[in-house]
Structure formats: structure tokens, C-alpha cells
Amino acid sequence: MKKLLTILSFTTLTAFAGYGQNQNSGVMKATTQLKTFTVSEDGKEKQYSVKVMERRKYGMALDNKDRGMVNQDRKLTSPFVTKLVAIDSDSDKNYDDYMVLKYKGTENNDFEVVQTDKGFDINVDDKTMHYDVLESNYLVNKKNKNFFIIDEFESE
């Protein structure tokens, strides 16, 4: 009987601990954008599409005035923003190039994908990253180099 009570207690505590861990962890499931642009290659118009999927993770900070209290208020913190940018440069169902763009955001960033002559620019507030669709490469200005963290890969 003692073993049965111990097993039942352990199971109950494990179930409640697992339930408590599944609560909101400060991750916001954010938006997906899809834009279609054209670029001129050897005098022909070539259409390509850019899909941007965003994920924001907010850190937790507590007000210093509530220090030592049981129920403390949260302070707004800057989110860490991760965006998956998928580029389809030929008109098939698969995306050709992918970039993971990470940066420390503000409460409400101005994020914009803008068409250029050779590709597109990604503007975040006053910082810019350029992507050349014809060459399949990106360029970040020196002053913005410490703002963006970029991982690039191709699909096979």
C-alpha cells in the first residue's frame, strides 16, 4: 500500500509539474508575409517571390520596485527577433534559397521588404540589408554589421 501511495504521489506531482512547464514562455507566434517582385535579367523580366516568417522571443524582466514581493509586475523588454526569409527565383513550388535573419528588436519594429533593381532590401528601422536575387548573395553595410546575424543556406 505504501508503494502504491508513493507511485501515485510521484505520478501526480510529475503531471502537475509538466502542466506548469507548458504555460506561455514569452514566445510570440508571429506573422508570415509573401511578396512577389520582378527583376530584369538579360532584358527579360524574371519573377521571384519572397516569403518572410517571423518569431519573436521576449525575455523576462521584473520591476525593481517589486523586488522581494510574491506577485511582481513584468517590465517590457526588447524581443529577440528571428525571421526565416525564403526566396523562390524560379517559378516552381520549391524555394531556392533560405536565410535566417536574427536581430535584437524593439517593441514595434518597422520591418519592410522593398524591391530594388537587382533584388530586394530588408529594412528594419534605419538598418538595411540588401539581397541580390541574380547572384544569390546578400550585403550588409559596415555600420549595420553588428545588428544583423545572418545564416544563409540553399535547398537541394
C-alpha positions as CSV (number, residue, x, y, z in Angstrom):
1,M,0.0,0.0,0.0
2,K,2.9,2.3,0.9
3,K,4.5,1.7,-2.6
4,L,1.2,2.3,-4.3
5,L,0.7,5.6,-2.5
6,T,4.3,6.7,-3.3
7,I,3.9,5.8,-7.0
8,L,0.5,7.7,-7.2
9,S,2.0,10.7,-5.5
10,F,5.0,10.8,-7.8
11,T,2.8,10.5,-10.9
12,T,0.5,13.3,-9.7
13,L,3.4,15.6,-9.0
14,T,5.0,14.8,-12.3
15,A,1.8,15.6,-14.2
16,F,1.3,18.9,-12.4
17,A,5.0,19.9,-13.0
18,G,4.7,19.0,-16.7
19,Y,1.5,21.1,-17.0
20,G,3.1,24.1,-15.3
21,Q,6.0,24.0,-17.7
22,N,3.7,24.2,-20.8
23,Q,2.4,27.7,-19.9
24,N,3.2,30.8,-22.0
25,S,7.0,31.1,-22.2
26,G,7.2,34.6,-23.8
27,V,7.3,33.4,-27.4
28,M,5.0,35.1,-29.8
29,K,3.9,33.2,-32.9
30,A,4.1,36.0,-35.4
31,T,3.2,36.7,-39.0
32,T,4.1,35.4,-42.4
33,Q,4.5,37.7,-45.4
34,L,4.6,36.7,-49.0
35,K,5.6,39.2,-51.7
36,T,6.2,38.8,-55.4
37,F,8.7,41.0,-57.3
38,T,10.3,41.2,-60.8
39,V,13.9,41.7,-61.8
40,S,15.4,42.2,-65.2
41,E,17.8,39.5,-66.4
42,D,19.4,39.8,-69.9
43,G,16.5,42.0,-71.0
44,K,13.8,39.6,-69.8
45,E,11.6,40.1,-66.8
46,K,12.0,37.4,-64.2
47,Q,9.5,36.9,-61.4
48,Y,10.6,35.9,-57.9
49,S,8.8,35.6,-54.6
50,V,10.0,36.3,-51.0
51,K,8.3,34.7,-48.0
52,V,9.1,36.0,-44.5
53,M,8.2,34.1,-41.4
54,E,8.7,35.7,-38.0
55,R,9.2,34.5,-34.5
56,R,9.8,36.8,-31.5
57,K,11.1,35.7,-28.1
58,Y,10.7,38.0,-25.2
59,G,12.9,37.9,-22.2
60,M,11.5,38.4,-18.8
61,A,12.5,41.3,-16.6
62,L,10.9,42.3,-13.3
63,D,10.4,45.8,-11.9
64,N,13.0,46.7,-9.2
65,K,10.2,48.4,-7.2
66,D,8.5,45.0,-6.7
67,R,11.7,43.2,-5.6
68,G,11.0,40.7,-2.8
69,M,7.3,40.6,-3.4
70,V,5.4,37.5,-4.4
71,N,3.4,38.9,-7.3
72,Q,5.8,41.1,-9.3
73,D,5.0,43.1,-12.4
74,R,6.9,42.4,-15.6
75,K,8.9,45.1,-17.4
76,L,8.7,45.4,-21.1
77,T,11.9,44.0,-22.7
78,S,13.2,44.1,-26.2
79,P,12.4,40.9,-28.1
80,F,15.0,38.8,-30.0
81,V,13.5,38.5,-33.5
82,T,14.2,35.6,-35.8
83,K,13.0,35.8,-39.4
84,L,13.2,33.0,-41.9
85,V,13.4,34.5,-45.4
86,A,12.7,32.1,-48.3
87,I,13.4,33.1,-51.9
88,D,11.9,31.4,-54.9
89,S,13.7,32.7,-58.0
90,D,12.2,30.2,-60.5
91,S,8.5,29.6,-60.8
92,D,8.3,26.2,-59.2
93,K,6.7,25.1,-55.9
94,N,10.0,24.8,-54.0
95,Y,12.0,27.7,-52.5
96,D,15.6,28.0,-53.8
97,D,17.4,30.0,-51.1
98,Y,16.8,30.5,-47.4
99,M,18.2,33.0,-44.9
100,V,17.7,33.1,-41.2
101,L,17.9,36.7,-40.1
102,K,18.2,37.5,-36.4
103,Y,18.4,40.8,-34.6
104,K,17.6,42.5,-31.3
105,G,14.3,44.2,-31.9
106,T,12.3,47.0,-30.3
107,E,8.7,46.8,-29.1
108,N,7.3,47.6,-32.6
109,N,10.0,47.4,-35.3
110,D,9.4,48.9,-38.7
111,F,10.1,45.8,-40.9
112,E,9.8,46.2,-44.6
113,V,10.8,44.2,-47.8
114,V,11.4,46.6,-50.7
115,Q,12.1,45.8,-54.3
116,T,15.4,47.1,-55.8
117,D,16.9,46.8,-59.3
118,K,18.7,43.5,-58.6
119,G,16.7,42.1,-55.8
120,F,15.3,43.4,-52.6
121,D,16.2,45.3,-49.4
122,I,15.2,44.4,-45.9
123,N,14.7,47.5,-43.8
124,V,14.5,47.2,-40.0
125,D,14.0,50.7,-38.5
126,D,17.0,52.6,-40.0
127,K,19.2,49.5,-40.8
128,T,19.3,47.9,-44.2
129,M,20.3,44.5,-45.7
130,H,20.4,44.0,-49.5
131,Y,19.8,40.7,-51.2
132,D,20.8,40.2,-54.9
133,V,18.5,37.7,-56.5
134,L,20.5,37.2,-59.7
135,E,23.8,36.5,-57.7
136,S,22.1,34.8,-54.7
137,N,24.0,36.7,-52.2
138,Y,23.4,39.4,-49.5
139,L,25.2,42.6,-48.5
140,V,25.1,44.4,-45.1
141,N,26.6,47.8,-44.6
142,K,29.5,48.1,-42.2
143,K,27.5,50.2,-39.8
144,N,24.7,47.6,-39.7
145,K,27.1,44.6,-39.5
146,N,26.7,44.2,-35.7
147,F,22.9,44.5,-35.8
148,F,22.1,41.6,-38.2
149,I,23.0,37.9,-37.6
150,I,22.5,36.1,-40.9
151,D,22.7,32.3,-41.7
152,E,22.2,31.5,-45.4
153,F,21.6,28.1,-47.0
154,E,20.2,26.7,-50.2
155,S,17.7,23.9,-50.8
156,E,18.8,20.9,-52.8
